[in-house]
């Protein structure tokens, strides 16, 4: 996943939305290491390009 066009605010929004989904038991797309916080899982998914959210700018 290409991140170069996203600014820090878009990244924060994507991560917070994904962390919320994980917190309410959405399936995760990476192998979780023990009992991780949802935000940590979201960050790892983002870094590995496995976040199932799309960003569209106008």
Secondary structure, DSSP 8 states (H G I E B T S, - for coil): ---TT--HHHHHHHHHHHHHHHHTT---SS---SS--HHHHHHHHHHHT---------
